Every structure is written in structure tokens, then in C-alpha cells.
Amino acid sequence: PRRRAEPLPRRHALDAGPSAVINGPTVATWIGEEIPLVVTFDNTATNPADIGYSPFVDIVMPKMGDAPPAPENGVTFKPGSVRYQGQSLQTTVLTFDAAGQAVHPFAKKSDGSPVIVPGKAGDQLVVVQLPFGSYAPDQPAIDIDFTGLVSADAQPNQSYSITATGGFRYQTDPAGNPTVDVATIGATTTDPVQPQLFRIKKTSNTPEHETATGPNFTHTYTVSMAVANGQTVTDLLLKDTLPDEVQFVSLTTVSGNGSTTITDISTPTAVTPGGILSRQFDQVVGTGRDSDVQMSFRYYVAQKDANGADVIPLGTGGTTVITNAAQASGKWTSSNPNFPTEQTITIDPADPDAQYAITARSVALQKTFTNLTNPGSP
């Protein structure tokens, strides 16, 4: 009989997609303190059949920082800090050798030899085994938490890059044949950690960031600074530049932790809007709290700006947004012998934390209520 050819069913090569994205904190990272970090792991393959087996994450910590020469001044891994939903995960911590290589503890290449991870000599490779036998594309992404330790010898505003790379030890093979399976390695992501010496915060007691114009509606601006714990900044100059629409009334508070002399550099007039309020502190000793430096002053939004123009047209009314910015600069000497020279550290007034925006209105209305049934409840 005549043979009939039958088409073979379509097949596709399974290809799991391990993804590991690393993210640092949204607030400033202090010199000499811990830093919380998160790696988000996922299988980004588009085919539901692309299941990866024995997932892991490789994290490279820039322990050496700017070294050599010594001392090491980067970011190190805090032992035992890796957690998933509060559960401690199994980790292996290796040090890159003099050639900048680390032998992976279990990932293998096609010839059966271990994967060699490249890096900087002295840095750390942290291999995290995830608590799953397999990971499918339709599973939700998970967050792995861990902690880094920023060296007290780190340099402010210098980037120390932490990387994360996802992988599957057994590719898409559920049998887990370690002598024949080649590890699937994903793309590497980077988080450039930038330790800070100090940070600034600008606030006001305006309700809902709104105010009516005129001297009957006086409020308070507060400029706060936090300095890294144990660090000393000298000749710290704190400056607040008032917009042309803002009328200075009076300085209410100025203080610096460990300061013995606070010098009046400039004070705006209480007659004309605008001007610069600045004070210089002979030294500030950091505690890491926003109360390390504080400067508060009363103000109101004038009806006419420094040029005599209406802030809000009296005939038509309306609104206008006014942004007030502060900035700071100070001198600091690192404990790192590789950086013996005194450095000037600054905060840019374009930093969002250094700014505070208010909306001036012809009439500012806020609504409040009191719970009479349960007084004191939210």
C-alpha cells in the first residue's frame, strides 16, 4: 500500500527566562550604615511551558569600593540577612580571586565544568538559592530582601554598583541531571548605591499646601537636615532662597547638633518679598536624624511680588504655584587615608526634598470634621 506522510507536531525549544531586578531604598543611604535592598525575581518567558527548575540569584557586592589601595570602602553583604517573606534563605558567599574570578557553587556550562563568574578582585559573590523547585512564567514575581553594609570609609555621592543576575540551575529539565544540564543565566541588572553625608528636607505647615495671600495668613517654613551618624561637617552653610512672592516675617528657630557658633550670613527684609535667609554653623555632629540642623521662619504670600506685580490678579482671582528651595554646603574630611583632603559637599536646590511648593489662592478653603460618636478616632 502507498505510504502516507503525516506532518510531525510543531515543537519549540523550551526557554525559561530568569529575571532578577535589584532596587535600593528610596531614601538616602548613609555612610557607615546598613542599607535595605530588594531583588525581584521572575520567570519572564512568554510560553507557559517554559518552566525553570531550581531558581537562584547571583548578587555581586562591591566590597572593595575605591580600593586598591586599602582600605576596602564599598558595600558588603550582611551575613544571614537574605529573607523571603521572613524566611531565611540558603546563601553561599564567595570572594573574587586575584584574577577577578569566582567559581559558581553549582551552575554548570555545556561541558559540565562550573560557571566562572567575573568580577573585581576582593568583591563578594552572594549566591541565593530560592525556596522553589521550579518557577513557571505564570507565577507572580517575588521579592527577596537582604541587607548591605556601607563602609564608614565610603565616599559621599560616589556610586558603588550592586548587581543581580537570575538563573535556573537545571534549565527546563525537571529531572535535574547536573552532569548534562546547562544552567540558564539571565540578564544582569545594576543598582548604583550612592552613600550620602547629609540630606535636606523642606516643609511648611500650610494646610494641604494651600494659602490665601496677605499678612493675615502667616505660616512657617522649616528646613531640616540630617547628617550621617558619627560624621562631623564643618562650616555648614544652610541657605533658603525665598521666591519673589514670599514675604519673610521672622526667624523662629535655628539650631545645629554640636554647633557652638551659628553665624548670621543674611536675613531677608520684613518689608519686601524675596531675599535669602542663610546661616553658617561652625560644625554639626551627625545622628542621622532630621533634627541635626533646623531652621524655621514665619512667612506669608504677599499680594504683590518683589517687582510690584499682583501675585493673583485682584480683579479676576485665581491661583499660582510658588516653589521655595533650600540648599546646603559644608566641609568634611574622610576617615579613609586614600582621601585625606578636606572635601566640600553640597546639596543641589533642584533636589525634590529641598523644595516645597504651595498654591496661593484668592480664597483657600479646607474642610475638617470631628467624630462626635467616637471622639478622638480617625
TORKOL-4160 file (C-alpha; in steps of 0.2 Angstrom, whole numbers, padded with zeros to 4 digits, m for minus):
378
<pt num="1" X="0000" Y="0000" Z="0000"/>
<pt num="2" X="0005" Y="0018" Z="m0003"/>
<pt num="3" X="0013" Y="0026" Z="0012"/>
<pt num="4" X="0005" Y="0042" Z="0018"/>
<pt num="5" X="0017" Y="0056" Z="0025"/>
<pt num="6" X="0010" Y="0063" Z="0041"/>
<pt num="7" X="0016" Y="0080" Z="0047"/>
<pt num="8" X="0025" Y="0080" Z="0064"/>
<pt num="9" X="0018" Y="0091" Z="0078"/>
<pt num="10" X="0026" Y="0108" Z="0080"/>
<pt num="11" X="0038" Y="0109" Z="0094"/>
<pt num="12" X="0048" Y="0123" Z="0101"/>
<pt num="13" X="0063" Y="0123" Z="0112"/>
<pt num="14" X="0059" Y="0127" Z="0130"/>
<pt num="15" X="0067" Y="0143" Z="0136"/>
<pt num="16" X="0064" Y="0149" Z="0153"/>
<pt num="17" X="0068" Y="0167" Z="0157"/>
<pt num="18" X="0076" Y="0170" Z="0174"/>
<pt num="19" X="0075" Y="0189" Z="0178"/>
<pt num="20" X="0082" Y="0197" Z="0194"/>
<pt num="21" X="0080" Y="0216" Z="0196"/>
<pt num="22" X="0088" Y="0224" Z="0211"/>
<pt num="23" X="0082" Y="0240" Z="0219"/>
<pt num="24" X="0089" Y="0250" Z="0233"/>
<pt num="25" X="0080" Y="0262" Z="0246"/>
<pt num="26" X="0071" Y="0277" Z="0240"/>
<pt num="27" X="0078" Y="0287" Z="0255"/>
<pt num="28" X="0097" Y="0292" Z="0257"/>
<pt num="29" X="0109" Y="0279" Z="0260"/>
<pt num="30" X="0120" Y="0284" Z="0275"/>
<pt num="31" X="0139" Y="0282" Z="0275"/>
<pt num="32" X="0144" Y="0269" Z="0288"/>
<pt num="33" X="0126" Y="0261" Z="0290"/>
<pt num="34" X="0115" Y="0247" Z="0284"/>
<pt num="35" X="0106" Y="0248" Z="0268"/>
<pt num="36" X="0090" Y="0238" Z="0264"/>
<pt num="37" X="0090" Y="0230" Z="0247"/>
<pt num="38" X="0077" Y="0220" Z="0237"/>
<pt num="39" X="0079" Y="0209" Z="0222"/>
<pt num="40" X="0063" Y="0205" Z="0212"/>
<pt num="41" X="0064" Y="0188" Z="0204"/>
<pt num="42" X="0053" Y="0182" Z="0190"/>
<pt num="43" X="0052" Y="0170" Z="0175"/>
<pt num="44" X="0049" Y="0181" Z="0160"/>
<pt num="45" X="0046" Y="0168" Z="0147"/>
<pt num="46" X="0031" Y="0170" Z="0137"/>
<pt num="47" X="0026" Y="0152" Z="0134"/>
<pt num="48" X="0018" Y="0144" Z="0150"/>
<pt num="49" X="0028" Y="0128" Z="0146"/>
<pt num="50" X="0044" Y="0137" Z="0149"/>
<pt num="51" X="0046" Y="0131" Z="0167"/>
<pt num="52" X="0063" Y="0134" Z="0175"/>
<pt num="53" X="0070" Y="0122" Z="0188"/>
<pt num="54" X="0080" Y="0126" Z="0204"/>
<pt num="55" X="0080" Y="0145" Z="0203"/>
<pt num="56" X="0094" Y="0155" Z="0210"/>
<pt num="57" X="0100" Y="0173" Z="0211"/>
<pt num="58" X="0119" Y="0179" Z="0210"/>
<pt num="59" X="0122" Y="0195" Z="0219"/>
<pt num="60" X="0139" Y="0205" Z="0217"/>
<pt num="61" X="0143" Y="0216" Z="0231"/>
<pt num="62" X="0156" Y="0230" Z="0228"/>
<pt num="63" X="0166" Y="0226" Z="0244"/>
<pt num="64" X="0182" Y="0234" Z="0238"/>
<pt num="65" X="0174" Y="0251" Z="0233"/>
<pt num="66" X="0188" Y="0263" Z="0228"/>
<pt num="67" X="0201" Y="0251" Z="0233"/>
<pt num="68" X="0215" Y="0246" Z="0230"/>
<pt num="69" X="0224" Y="0253" Z="0239"/>
<pt num="70" X="0216" Y="0248" Z="0255"/>
<pt num="71" X="0205" Y="0250" Z="0265"/>
<pt num="72" X="0190" Y="0242" Z="0257"/>
<pt num="73" X="0177" Y="0256" Z="0257"/>
<pt num="74" X="0162" Y="0249" Z="0247"/>
<pt num="75" X="0146" Y="0240" Z="0251"/>
<pt num="76" X="0147" Y="0222" Z="0259"/>
<pt num="77" X="0134" Y="0209" Z="0262"/>
<pt num="78" X="0127" Y="0207" Z="0279"/>
<pt num="79" X="0128" Y="0188" Z="0283"/>
<pt num="80" X="0112" Y="0179" Z="0286"/>
<pt num="81" X="0101" Y="0194" Z="0280"/>
<pt num="82" X="0093" Y="0186" Z="0265"/>
<pt num="83" X="0074" Y="0184" Z="0268"/>
<pt num="84" X="0059" Y="0179" Z="0258"/>
<pt num="85" X="0043" Y="0183" Z="0267"/>
<pt num="86" X="0053" Y="0182" Z="0283"/>
<pt num="87" X="0060" Y="0165" Z="0279"/>
<pt num="88" X="0079" Y="0164" Z="0279"/>
<pt num="89" X="0086" Y="0158" Z="0263"/>
<pt num="90" X="0102" Y="0147" Z="0259"/>
<pt num="91" X="0116" Y="0158" Z="0253"/>
<pt num="92" X="0134" Y="0155" Z="0248"/>
<pt num="93" X="0146" Y="0169" Z="0249"/>
<pt num="94" X="0162" Y="0169" Z="0239"/>
<pt num="95" X="0176" Y="0181" Z="0236"/>
<pt num="96" X="0183" Y="0185" Z="0219"/>
<pt num="97" X="0201" Y="0180" Z="0217"/>
<pt num="98" X="0216" Y="0190" Z="0212"/>
<pt num="99" X="0211" Y="0186" Z="0194"/>
<pt num="100" X="0193" Y="0193" Z="0197"/>
<pt num="101" X="0185" Y="0176" Z="0196"/>
<pt num="102" X="0173" Y="0166" Z="0207"/>
<pt num="103" X="0169" Y="0148" Z="0204"/>
<pt num="104" X="0150" Y="0146" Z="0205"/>
<pt num="105" X="0145" Y="0133" Z="0218"/>
<pt num="106" X="0133" Y="0123" Z="0207"/>
<pt num="107" X="0129" Y="0132" Z="0190"/>
<pt num="108" X="0137" Y="0122" Z="0175"/>
<pt num="109" X="0142" Y="0125" Z="0157"/>
<pt num="110" X="0139" Y="0114" Z="0142"/>
<pt num="111" X="0155" Y="0104" Z="0145"/>
<pt num="112" X="0150" Y="0100" Z="0163"/>
<pt num="113" X="0163" Y="0112" Z="0171"/>
<pt num="114" X="0157" Y="0125" Z="0183"/>
<pt num="115" X="0152" Y="0143" Z="0178"/>
<pt num="116" X="0166" Y="0156" Z="0181"/>
<pt num="117" X="0158" Y="0172" Z="0187"/>
<pt num="118" X="0169" Y="0188" Z="0183"/>
<pt num="119" X="0171" Y="0202" Z="0195"/>
<pt num="120" X="0183" Y="0213" Z="0204"/>
<pt num="121" X="0196" Y="0205" Z="0215"/>
<pt num="122" X="0190" Y="0206" Z="0233"/>
<pt num="123" X="0172" Y="0209" Z="0229"/>
<pt num="124" X="0159" Y="0197" Z="0235"/>
<pt num="125" X="0148" Y="0185" Z="0225"/>
<pt num="126" X="0132" Y="0180" Z="0235"/>
<pt num="127" X="0123" Y="0165" Z="0228"/>
<pt num="128" X="0105" Y="0164" Z="0234"/>
<pt num="129" X="0095" Y="0148" Z="0232"/>
<pt num="130" X="0077" Y="0152" Z="0231"/>
<pt num="131" X="0064" Y="0141" Z="0240"/>
<pt num="132" X="0056" Y="0133" Z="0225"/>
<pt num="133" X="0059" Y="0118" Z="0215"/>
<pt num="134" X="0053" Y="0126" Z="0199"/>
<pt num="135" X="0046" Y="0143" Z="0193"/>
<pt num="136" X="0034" Y="0145" Z="0180"/>
<pt num="137" X="0030" Y="0160" Z="0169"/>
<pt num="138" X="0013" Y="0162" Z="0176"/>
<pt num="139" X="0019" Y="0163" Z="0194"/>
<pt num="140" X="0019" Y="0181" Z="0201"/>
<pt num="141" X="0036" Y="0189" Z="0204"/>
<pt num="142" X="0043" Y="0188" Z="0221"/>
<pt num="143" X="0054" Y="0200" Z="0232"/>
<pt num="144" X="0070" Y="0194" Z="0240"/>
<pt num="145" X="0076" Y="0206" Z="0254"/>
<pt num="146" X="0093" Y="0207" Z="0260"/>
<pt num="147" X="0105" Y="0220" Z="0269"/>
<pt num="148" X="0121" Y="0228" Z="0263"/>
<pt num="149" X="0133" Y="0237" Z="0275"/>
<pt num="150" X="0140" Y="0253" Z="0268"/>
<pt num="151" X="0158" Y="0256" Z="0274"/>
<pt num="152" X="0162" Y="0271" Z="0285"/>
<pt num="153" X="0176" Y="0275" Z="0273"/>
<pt num="154" X="0164" Y="0276" Z="0258"/>
<pt num="155" X="0164" Y="0292" Z="0248"/>
<pt num="156" X="0148" Y="0303" Z="0248"/>
<pt num="157" X="0139" Y="0304" Z="0231"/>
<pt num="158" X="0151" Y="0290" Z="0224"/>
<pt num="159" X="0142" Y="0276" Z="0215"/>
<pt num="160" X="0145" Y="0258" Z="0221"/>
<pt num="161" X="0136" Y="0247" Z="0210"/>
<pt num="162" X="0127" Y="0231" Z="0216"/>
<pt num="163" X="0122" Y="0219" Z="0203"/>
<pt num="164" X="0109" Y="0204" Z="0202"/>
<pt num="165" X="0108" Y="0190" Z="0190"/>
<pt num="166" X="0094" Y="0177" Z="0190"/>
<pt num="167" X="0097" Y="0159" Z="0185"/>
<pt num="168" X="0089" Y="0141" Z="0184"/>
<pt num="169" X="0101" Y="0128" Z="0189"/>
<pt num="170" X="0093" Y="0114" Z="0178"/>
<pt num="171" X="0086" Y="0125" Z="0164"/>
<pt num="172" X="0069" Y="0117" Z="0160"/>
<pt num="173" X="0074" Y="0099" Z="0165"/>
<pt num="174" X="0063" Y="0093" Z="0180"/>
<pt num="175" X="0074" Y="0078" Z="0182"/>
<pt num="176" X="0089" Y="0089" Z="0187"/>
<pt num="177" X="0103" Y="0080" Z="0178"/>
<pt num="178" X="0118" Y="0090" Z="0185"/>
<pt num="179" X="0131" Y="0082" Z="0173"/>
<pt num="180" X="0121" Y="0086" Z="0157"/>
<pt num="181" X="0111" Y="0101" Z="0161"/>
<pt num="182" X="0117" Y="0118" Z="0157"/>
<pt num="183" X="0112" Y="0132" Z="0169"/>
<pt num="184" X="0101" Y="0146" Z="0161"/>
<pt num="185" X="0108" Y="0163" Z="0166"/>
<pt num="186" X="0098" Y="0179" Z="0164"/>
<pt num="187" X="0102" Y="0197" Z="0161"/>
<pt num="188" X="0112" Y="0207" Z="0175"/>
<pt num="189" X="0104" Y="0222" Z="0182"/>
<pt num="190" X="0113" Y="0236" Z="0192"/>
<pt num="191" X="0108" Y="0247" Z="0207"/>
<pt num="192" X="0121" Y="0261" Z="0209"/>
<pt num="193" X="0121" Y="0264" Z="0228"/>
<pt num="194" X="0127" Y="0282" Z="0232"/>
<pt num="195" X="0130" Y="0285" Z="0250"/>
<pt num="196" X="0126" Y="0302" Z="0257"/>
<pt num="197" X="0134" Y="0313" Z="0270"/>
<pt num="198" X="0119" Y="0323" Z="0274"/>
<pt num="199" X="0101" Y="0326" Z="0267"/>
<pt num="200" X="0089" Y="0341" Z="0267"/>
<pt num="201" X="0071" Y="0342" Z="0269"/>
<pt num="202" X="0059" Y="0357" Z="0267"/>
<pt num="203" X="0042" Y="0358" Z="0275"/>
<pt num="204" X="0028" Y="0370" Z="0279"/>
<pt num="205" X="0013" Y="0370" Z="0290"/>
<pt num="206" X="0002" Y="0376" Z="0276"/>
<pt num="207" X="m0014" Y="0365" Z="0276"/>
<pt num="208" X="m0015" Y="0355" Z="0260"/>
<pt num="209" X="m0001" Y="0365" Z="0253"/>
<pt num="210" X="m0013" Y="0380" Z="0251"/>
<pt num="211" X="m0014" Y="0398" Z="0257"/>
<pt num="212" X="m0023" Y="0414" Z="0254"/>
<pt num="213" X="m0012" Y="0429" Z="0251"/>
<pt num="214" X="m0009" Y="0443" Z="0263"/>
<pt num="215" X="m0002" Y="0445" Z="0281"/>
<pt num="216" X="m0017" Y="0438" Z="0289"/>
<pt num="217" X="m0012" Y="0421" Z="0283"/>
<pt num="218" X="0005" Y="0418" Z="0291"/>
<pt num="219" X="0014" Y="0401" Z="0290"/>
<pt num="220" X="0030" Y="0393" Z="0295"/>
<pt num="221" X="0044" Y="0385" Z="0283"/>
<pt num="222" X="0056" Y="0373" Z="0291"/>
<pt num="223" X="0072" Y="0367" Z="0284"/>
<pt num="224" X="0079" Y="0352" Z="0292"/>
<pt num="225" X="0095" Y="0342" Z="0289"/>
<pt num="226" X="0101" Y="0325" Z="0294"/>
<pt num="227" X="0120" Y="0321" Z="0294"/>
<pt num="228" X="0126" Y="0303" Z="0294"/>
<pt num="229" X="0128" Y="0296" Z="0312"/>
<pt num="230" X="0145" Y="0300" Z="0319"/>
<pt num="231" X="0151" Y="0311" Z="0305"/>
<pt num="232" X="0156" Y="0329" Z="0308"/>
<pt num="233" X="0153" Y="0343" Z="0295"/>
<pt num="234" X="0161" Y="0360" Z="0297"/>
<pt num="235" X="0157" Y="0377" Z="0290"/>
<pt num="236" X="0140" Y="0371" Z="0286"/>
<pt num="237" X="0131" Y="0384" Z="0276"/>
<pt num="238" X="0112" Y="0382" Z="0275"/>
<pt num="239" X="0103" Y="0394" Z="0263"/>
<pt num="240" X="0084" Y="0397" Z="0259"/>
<pt num="241" X="0081" Y="0407" Z="0244"/>
<pt num="242" X="0063" Y="0415" Z="0245"/>
<pt num="243" X="0053" Y="0417" Z="0229"/>
<pt num="244" X="0048" Y="0435" Z="0224"/>
<pt num="245" X="0030" Y="0431" Z="0230"/>
<pt num="246" X="0035" Y="0426" Z="0248"/>
<pt num="247" X="0037" Y="0439" Z="0262"/>
<pt num="248" X="0049" Y="0434" Z="0276"/>
<pt num="249" X="0042" Y="0439" Z="0294"/>
<pt num="250" X="0054" Y="0432" Z="0307"/>
<pt num="251" X="0066" Y="0419" Z="0311"/>
<pt num="252" X="0059" Y="0407" Z="0324"/>
<pt num="253" X="0071" Y="0393" Z="0327"/>
<pt num="254" X="0089" Y="0389" Z="0322"/>
<pt num="255" X="0099" Y="0375" Z="0329"/>
<pt num="256" X="0113" Y="0363" Z="0325"/>
<pt num="257" X="0118" Y="0347" Z="0334"/>
<pt num="258" X="0136" Y="0350" Z="0342"/>
<pt num="259" X="0136" Y="0368" Z="0335"/>
<pt num="260" X="0145" Y="0381" Z="0346"/>
<pt num="261" X="0144" Y="0396" Z="0334"/>
<pt num="262" X="0129" Y="0400" Z="0322"/>
<pt num="263" X="0133" Y="0415" Z="0311"/>
<pt num="264" X="0120" Y="0426" Z="0303"/>
<pt num="265" X="0125" Y="0427" Z="0285"/>
<pt num="266" X="0110" Y="0435" Z="0278"/>
<pt num="267" X="0092" Y="0439" Z="0283"/>
<pt num="268" X="0078" Y="0445" Z="0271"/>
<pt num="269" X="0069" Y="0461" Z="0275"/>
<pt num="270" X="0052" Y="0460" Z="0283"/>
<pt num="271" X="0046" Y="0474" Z="0271"/>
<pt num="272" X="0050" Y="0467" Z="0253"/>
<pt num="273" X="0046" Y="0450" Z="0247"/>
<pt num="274" X="0060" Y="0438" Z="0242"/>
<pt num="275" X="0078" Y="0438" Z="0248"/>
<pt num="276" X="0090" Y="0425" Z="0255"/>
<pt num="277" X="0090" Y="0418" Z="0273"/>
<pt num="278" X="0106" Y="0409" Z="0277"/>
<pt num="279" X="0116" Y="0404" Z="0292"/>
<pt num="280" X="0133" Y="0396" Z="0294"/>
<pt num="281" X="0136" Y="0383" Z="0308"/>
<pt num="282" X="0154" Y="0380" Z="0314"/>
<pt num="283" X="0151" Y="0362" Z="0315"/>
<pt num="284" X="0137" Y="0349" Z="0315"/>
<pt num="285" X="0139" Y="0332" Z="0323"/>
<pt num="286" X="0128" Y="0319" Z="0314"/>
<pt num="287" X="0115" Y="0307" Z="0322"/>
<pt num="288" X="0106" Y="0303" Z="0306"/>
<pt num="289" X="0090" Y="0312" Z="0312"/>
<pt num="290" X="0082" Y="0327" Z="0304"/>
<pt num="291" X="0084" Y="0337" Z="0319"/>
<pt num="292" X="0103" Y="0338" Z="0317"/>
<pt num="293" X="0100" Y="0355" Z="0309"/>
<pt num="294" X="0084" Y="0365" Z="0309"/>
<pt num="295" X="0080" Y="0382" Z="0303"/>
<pt num="296" X="0062" Y="0389" Z="0304"/>
<pt num="297" X="0054" Y="0405" Z="0300"/>
<pt num="298" X="0037" Y="0413" Z="0298"/>
<pt num="299" X="0031" Y="0420" Z="0281"/>
<pt num="300" X="0016" Y="0424" Z="0271"/>
<pt num="301" X="0012" Y="0425" Z="0252"/>
<pt num="302" X="0012" Y="0444" Z="0248"/>
<pt num="303" X="m0002" Y="0451" Z="0237"/>
<pt num="304" X="0011" Y="0460" Z="0227"/>
<pt num="305" X="0028" Y="0452" Z="0222"/>
<pt num="306" X="0045" Y="0460" Z="0224"/>
<pt num="307" X="0043" Y="0469" Z="0207"/>
<pt num="308" X="0026" Y="0476" Z="0212"/>
<pt num="309" X="0015" Y="0465" Z="0201"/>
<pt num="310" X="0000" Y="0456" Z="0208"/>
<pt num="311" X="0003" Y="0438" Z="0214"/>
<pt num="312" X="m0015" Y="0435" Z="0210"/>
<pt num="313" X="m0025" Y="0447" Z="0199"/>
<pt num="314" X="m0037" Y="0456" Z="0211"/>
<pt num="315" X="m0050" Y="0458" Z="0198"/>
<pt num="316" X="m0051" Y="0440" Z="0192"/>
<pt num="317" X="m0044" Y="0430" Z="0206"/>
<pt num="318" X="m0036" Y="0413" Z="0203"/>
<pt num="319" X="m0021" Y="0403" Z="0209"/>
<pt num="320" X="m0002" Y="0402" Z="0207"/>
<pt num="321" X="0010" Y="0389" Z="0212"/>
<pt num="322" X="0025" Y="0395" Z="0222"/>
<pt num="323" X="0041" Y="0384" Z="0225"/>
<pt num="324" X="0053" Y="0388" Z="0238"/>
<pt num="325" X="0070" Y="0379" Z="0238"/>
<pt num="326" X="0084" Y="0377" Z="0251"/>
<pt num="327" X="0102" Y="0372" Z="0248"/>
<pt num="328" X="0117" Y="0367" Z="0259"/>
<pt num="329" X="0136" Y="0365" Z="0258"/>
<pt num="330" X="0149" Y="0360" Z="0271"/>
<pt num="331" X="0166" Y="0354" Z="0273"/>
<pt num="332" X="0171" Y="0336" Z="0278"/>
<pt num="333" X="0186" Y="0325" Z="0279"/>
<pt num="334" X="0185" Y="0307" Z="0276"/>
<pt num="335" X="0192" Y="0294" Z="0288"/>
<pt num="336" X="0199" Y="0285" Z="0273"/>
<pt num="337" X="0218" Y="0288" Z="0271"/>
<pt num="338" X="0216" Y="0287" Z="0252"/>
<pt num="339" X="0205" Y="0303" Z="0253"/>
<pt num="340" X="0215" Y="0314" Z="0266"/>
<pt num="341" X="0210" Y="0331" Z="0258"/>
<pt num="342" X="0195" Y="0341" Z="0265"/>
<pt num="343" X="0180" Y="0340" Z="0253"/>
<pt num="344" X="0166" Y="0352" Z="0250"/>
<pt num="345" X="0149" Y="0343" Z="0250"/>
<pt num="346" X="0134" Y="0351" Z="0243"/>
<pt num="347" X="0115" Y="0348" Z="0241"/>
<pt num="348" X="0108" Y="0355" Z="0225"/>
<pt num="349" X="0092" Y="0366" Z="0227"/>
<pt num="350" X="0085" Y="0356" Z="0212"/>
<pt num="351" X="0084" Y="0341" Z="0224"/>
<pt num="352" X="0065" Y="0337" Z="0226"/>
<pt num="353" X="0067" Y="0335" Z="0245"/>
<pt num="354" X="0075" Y="0353" Z="0246"/>
<pt num="355" X="0059" Y="0360" Z="0238"/>
<pt num="356" X="0042" Y="0364" Z="0245"/>
<pt num="357" X="0028" Y="0370" Z="0233"/>
<pt num="358" X="0012" Y="0379" Z="0239"/>
<pt num="359" X="m0003" Y="0385" Z="0229"/>
<pt num="360" X="m0008" Y="0403" Z="0233"/>
<pt num="361" X="m0027" Y="0407" Z="0231"/>
<pt num="362" X="m0039" Y="0421" Z="0232"/>
<pt num="363" X="m0048" Y="0411" Z="0244"/>
<pt num="364" X="m0041" Y="0395" Z="0252"/>
<pt num="365" X="m0054" Y="0383" Z="0259"/>
<pt num="366" X="m0050" Y="0367" Z="0269"/>
<pt num="367" X="m0064" Y="0355" Z="0276"/>
<pt num="368" X="m0062" Y="0346" Z="0293"/>
<pt num="369" X="m0073" Y="0336" Z="0304"/>
<pt num="370" X="m0075" Y="0329" Z="0321"/>
<pt num="371" X="m0081" Y="0312" Z="0325"/>
<pt num="372" X="m0094" Y="0316" Z="0339"/>
<pt num="373" X="m0099" Y="0297" Z="0341"/>
<pt num="374" X="m0081" Y="0292" Z="0344"/>
<pt num="375" X="m0071" Y="0307" Z="0349"/>
<pt num="376" X="m0053" Y="0306" Z="0345"/>
<pt num="377" X="m0055" Y="0292" Z="0332"/>
<pt num="378" X="m0048" Y="0295" Z="0314"/>
